[in-house]
Amino acid sequence: MRAFFAPAQRLHAPAQELHNGGFIDYAESPARADAMLSGVGPVETPTDHGDAAIRAVHDAGYLAFLRNAPARWSAAGRPGDVIGYVWPVVGRRPLNLSRIDALIGQYSFDASTPLTPHSYDAAYWSVQSALAALGAVTGGDRAAFALCRPPGHHAGADYLGGYCYLNAAAITAQAARDAGTRRVAILDIDYHHGNGTQDIFWSRGDVFYASVHADPATDYPFYWGHADERGEGAGLGATLNLPLPQGTTLDAFRAAQATALAAIAAFGPDLLIVSFGADTWEGDPISHFKLTTADYAVLARDIAASGLPTVLLMEGGYAIPALGANLASFLSGF
């Protein structure tokens, strides 16, 4: 299987994040990339596909913010990384704001996702890796893998959060649609719900989104991913959320994934995109499922049995010493 990763994806390296009331070392560190590379084998450096596919999904003002916020932060006399501290509670009025503090709140939903001068470039090349994997699959490969770091599934069209800045899964799905793929399905099996991906396709019937994740009644991102969220308008029924309790092991996770795969098969897609997170592993420091390393090969075999051309994208996973083995197990299932 071809795999893609760009060295620039290592450049994003915030110092700290706000977690449970205090600042801690940033969990989504560049060391994650090196750990995952140990489990992948040879990787190809993606070519630069430009930003048209990114602009097809993300708001222009948001993209300008990602590029310019670190410089504006510094110009305002602020030390360290860009990080928000104030957000609108309900709704967002269409205000034309210019103060960097306000813009952070306008374009983010948490304080765990700082911006550095290199964040946009790293996220940009994460997307290029995903687009390269899409090109491999549309070019005839059965499946291809993109080591997307930073991850993407929490990023909405105009907001960052959950360590995510650009939504590689959504961008890949939209790029496939724009290239003529009739229907696309996204299977998200990260521990946390992919709220950004859900939001982007919420009102559309051409992209099916199915997610198996921790119950948002107890786990981040809390405000998205409940079982009654099914989409709206043309997208009603094209969203499927399958929340599971903390402590979930393989049998329950596999059954939920089977439900998701059956719904995807009924949708009849021509392409499957998998947002894979290894934070479902039993020893992950910020998550609470109990999957083992060997379980990932089982889950991957079930996905591969669908027979769909498949683009595999990396999302979370924060137990750095185990990441390589967990990813290698998952990829072995294909």
KENU-677730 format. One record per residue (C-alpha): residue in three letters; x, y, z. Coordinates in steps of 0.02 Angstrom, whole numbers, padded with zeros to 5 digits, always signed. Example, Ala and Ser with C-alpha at 12.3 -4.5 7.8 and 13.67 -1.06 7.14 Angstrom:
ALA+00615-00225+00390/SER+00684-00053+00357/
// end
This chain:
MET+00000+00000+00000/ARG+00066+00172-00046/ALA+00084+00293+00100/PHE+00112+00480+00100/PHE+00193+00603+00221/ALA+00278+00772+00201/PRO+00423+00825+00314/ALA+00340+00996+00338/GLN+00205+00909+00440/ARG+00330+00901+00583/LEU+00345+01092+00594/HIS+00187+01118+00697/ALA+00248+01110+00877/PRO+00147+01210+01005/ALA+00219+01211+01180/GLN+00063+01190+01286/GLU-00126+01167+01285/LEU-00261+01199+01412/HIS-00327+01035+01481/ASN-00440+01005+01631/GLY-00407+01175+01706/GLY-00218+01186+01683/PHE-00084+01201+01552/ILE+00004+01040+01502/ASP+00128+00990+01368/TYR+00046+00984+01197/ALA-00011+00805+01164/GLU-00016+00813+00974/SER+00173+00833+00961/PRO+00290+00806+00812/ALA+00348+00647+00900/ARG+00181+00571+00848/ALA+00233+00580+00666/ASP+00398+00492+00696/ALA+00311+00357+00799/MET+00184+00326+00662/LEU+00317+00323+00527/SER+00398+00178+00619/GLY+00242+00076+00585/VAL+00212+00123+00405/GLY+00368+00078+00310/PRO+00422+00179+00157/VAL+00325+00339+00127/GLU+00313+00454-00023/THR+00321+00643-00013/PRO+00162+00713-00089/THR+00164+00836-00231/ASP+00089+01008-00203/HIS-00090+01007-00266/GLY-00115+01191-00220/ASP-00253+01259-00110/ALA-00405+01248-00225/ALA-00468+01091-00137/ILE-00443+01176+00032/ARG-00538+01331-00024/ALA-00680+01220-00086/VAL-00714+01169+00095/HIS-00646+01305+00210/ASP-00703+01486+00229/ALA-00586+01616+00152/GLY-00585+01723+00309/TYR-00541+01572+00415/LEU-00396+01525+00300/ALA-00329+01702+00309/PHE-00341+01692+00498/LEU-00240+01530+00503/ARG-00103+01608+00398/ASN-00096+01777+00484/ALA-00144+01749+00667/PRO+00032+01710+00732/ALA+00102+01872+00660/ARG-00044+01973+00727/TRP-00025+01891+00897/SER+00158+01938+00902/ALA+00121+02115+00842/ALA-00002+02134+00986/GLY+00143+02101+01104/ARG+00088+01926+01154/PRO+00219+01794+01195/GLY+00208+01610+01147/ASP+00078+01523+01040/VAL-00090+01594+00987/ILE-00225+01526+01102/GLY-00402+01586+01134/TYR-00487+01630+01296/VAL-00659+01701+01248/TRP-00796+01626+01140/PRO-00977+01671+01097/VAL-01097+01566+01200/VAL-01241+01548+01077/GLY-01228+01591+00894/ARG-01112+01711+00807/ARG-01167+01881+00747/PRO-01094+01934+00578/LEU-00974+02059+00655/ASN-00821+02129+00567/LEU-00694+02105+00707/SER-00509+02144+00698/ARG-00435+02117+00871/ILE-00337+01956+00874/ASP-00418+01899+01038/ALA-00590+01911+00959/LEU-00537+01825+00798/ILE-00472+01675+00894/GLY-00642+01655+00975/GLN-00729+01679+00809/TYR-00628+01543+00723/SER-00605+01412+00860/PHE-00703+01312+00988/ASP-00574+01263+01118/ALA-00411+01313+01203/SER-00322+01151+01161/THR-00272+01198+00984/PRO-00139+01335+00982/LEU-00073+01415+00824/THR+00112+01435+00789/PRO+00198+01518+00640/HIS+00213+01345+00560/SER+00038+01276+00596/TYR-00039+01323+00429/ASP+00106+01250+00329/ALA+00099+01086+00427/ALA-00089+01072+00405/TYR-00074+01119+00221/TRP+00048+00975+00191/SER-00061+00858+00293/VAL-00197+00894+00166/GLN-00075+00869+00022/SER-00035+00696+00091/ALA-00221+00656+00094/LEU-00245+00719-00084/ALA-00097+00613-00141/ALA-00178+00459-00064/LEU-00340+00503-00153/GLY-00244+00515-00316/ALA-00169+00343-00289/VAL-00341+00267-00261/THR-00427+00356-00405/GLY-00278+00302-00509/GLY-00320+00119-00478/ASP-00246+00070-00309/ARG-00362-00029-00195/ALA-00314+00079-00045/ALA-00187+00211+00006/PHE-00137+00289+00170/ALA-00100+00470+00218/LEU-00011+00506+00382/CYS-00111+00663+00419/ARG-00023+00760+00555/PRO-00093+00875+00621/PRO-00259+00782+00612/GLY-00416+00860+00539/HIS-00586+00790+00585/HIS-00629+00919+00720/ALA-00599+01067+00603/GLY-00756+01143+00529/ALA-00773+01252+00376/ASP-00729+01405+00481/TYR-00661+01344+00647/LEU-00517+01249+00725/GLY-00516+01138+00878/GLY-00465+00967+00943/TYR-00287+00986+00874/CYS-00363+01009+00700/TYR-00346+01156+00579/LEU-00390+01092+00404/ASN-00511+00948+00383/ALA-00417+00825+00271/ALA-00561+00700+00265/ALA-00687+00830+00210/ILE-00566+00907+00086/THR-00529+00736+00013/ALA-00714+00695+00000/GLN-00752+00859-00086/ALA-00604+00841-00204/ALA-00668+00669-00253/ARG-00842+00738-00285/ASP-00772+00883-00387/ALA-00673+00757-00491/GLY-00832+00662-00534/THR-00852+00531-00397/ARG-01040+00510-00380/ARG-01053+00470-00195/VAL-00926+00467-00053/ALA-00938+00390+00120/ILE-00831+00436+00270/LEU-00808+00312+00412/ASP-00737+00394+00567/ILE-00666+00275+00697/ASP-00569+00394+00806/TYR-00608+00394+00993/HIS-00681+00569+00978/HIS-00824+00618+00865/GLY-00773+00710+00706/ASN-00884+00860+00733/GLY-00803+00962+00595/THR-00832+00830+00463/GLN-01012+00810+00519/ASP-01041+00997+00512/ILE-00969+01017+00338/PHE-01084+00886+00260/TRP-01233+00908+00378/SER-01353+00970+00244/ARG-01290+00866+00099/GLY-01348+00699+00034/ASP-01199+00657-00077/VAL-01075+00623+00064/PHE-01121+00498+00200/TYR-01039+00519+00369/ALA-01037+00377+00496/SER-00944+00388+00661/VAL-00907+00263+00799/HIS-00844+00359+00950/ALA-00852+00390+01136/ASP-01020+00450+01199/PRO-01015+00642+01197/ALA-01117+00642+01356/THR-00953+00598+01442/ASP-00816+00641+01317/TYR-00752+00780+01205/PRO-00818+00864+01099/PHE-00979+00853+01204/TYR-01090+00962+01092/TRP-01086+00850+00938/GLY-01099+00664+00902/HIS-01258+00613+00992/ALA-01358+00471+00916/ASP-01506+00581+00868/GLU-01400+00689+00752/ARG-01445+00631+00576/GLY-01420+00782+00464/GLU-01548+00902+00395/GLY-01627+00950+00230/ALA-01548+00855+00087/GLY-01430+00778+00214/LEU-01563+00704+00327/GLY-01513+00523+00354/ALA-01337+00547+00284/THR-01262+00562+00459/LEU-01250+00411+00574/ASN-01179+00426+00750/LEU-01143+00271+00853/PRO-01083+00329+01025/LEU-01010+00199+01143/PRO-00974+00202+01331/GLN-00804+00220+01409/GLY-00722+00049+01431/THR-00783-00017+01262/THR-00688-00171+01201/LEU-00673-00252+01029/ASP-00839-00344+01021/ALA-00946-00190+01051/PHE-00838-00079+00942/ARG-00837-00206+00802/ALA-01026-00223+00810/ALA-01049-00035+00799/GLN-00927-00026+00653/ALA-01026-00165+00566/THR-01183-00060+00585/ALA-01091+00088+00509/LEU-01025-00018+00365/ALA-01198-00087+00329/ALA-01268+00090+00320/ILE-01125+00140+00206/ALA-01160-00007+00092/ALA-01343+00043+00083/PHE-01290+00219+00035/GLY-01196+00146-00114/PRO-01036+00251-00119/ASP-00902+00241-00251/LEU-00765+00289-00129/LEU-00735+00262+00057/ILE-00631+00378+00165/VAL-00580+00313+00336/SER-00533+00433+00476/PHE-00431+00315+00585/GLY-00385+00359+00763/ALA-00274+00250+00872/ASP-00335+00342+01027/THR-00458+00198+01049/TRP-00310+00095+01114/GLU-00319+00034+01293/GLY-00169+00137+01351/ASP-00207+00304+01269/PRO-00176+00445+01394/ILE-00328+00550+01351/SER-00456+00418+01300/HIS-00552+00276+01382/PHE-00585+00130+01263/LYS-00500-00038+01283/LEU-00448-00094+01110/THR-00286-00192+01096/THR-00153-00179+00962/ALA-00210-00342+00881/ASP-00390-00278+00873/TYR-00346-00149+00740/ALA-00306-00282+00611/VAL-00479-00359+00642/LEU-00566-00192+00619/ALA-00467-00155+00462/ARG-00508-00325+00386/ASP-00693-00290+00414/ILE-00676-00122+00325/ALA-00575-00197+00182/ALA-00710-00330+00158/SER-00827-00192+00098/GLY-00730-00199-00066/LEU-00734-00010-00088/PRO-00587+00093-00151/THR-00524+00164+00014/VAL-00423+00316+00066/LEU-00355+00293+00243/LEU-00317+00451+00341/MET-00235+00465+00512/GLU-00325+00561+00648/GLY-00287+00541+00835/GLY-00184+00429+00947/TYR-00078+00498+01088/ALA+00010+00349+01168/ILE+00167+00387+01070/PRO+00269+00231+01110/ALA+00126+00120+01047/LEU+00075+00220+00894/GLY+00188+00131+00770/ALA+00129-00042+00819/ASN-00054+00009+00824/LEU-00045+00088+00652/ALA+00052-00059+00581/SER-00083-00177+00646/PHE-00221-00075+00565/LEU-00134-00062+00397/SER-00100-00249+00398/GLY-00287-00278+00387/PHE-00284-00209+00210/
// end
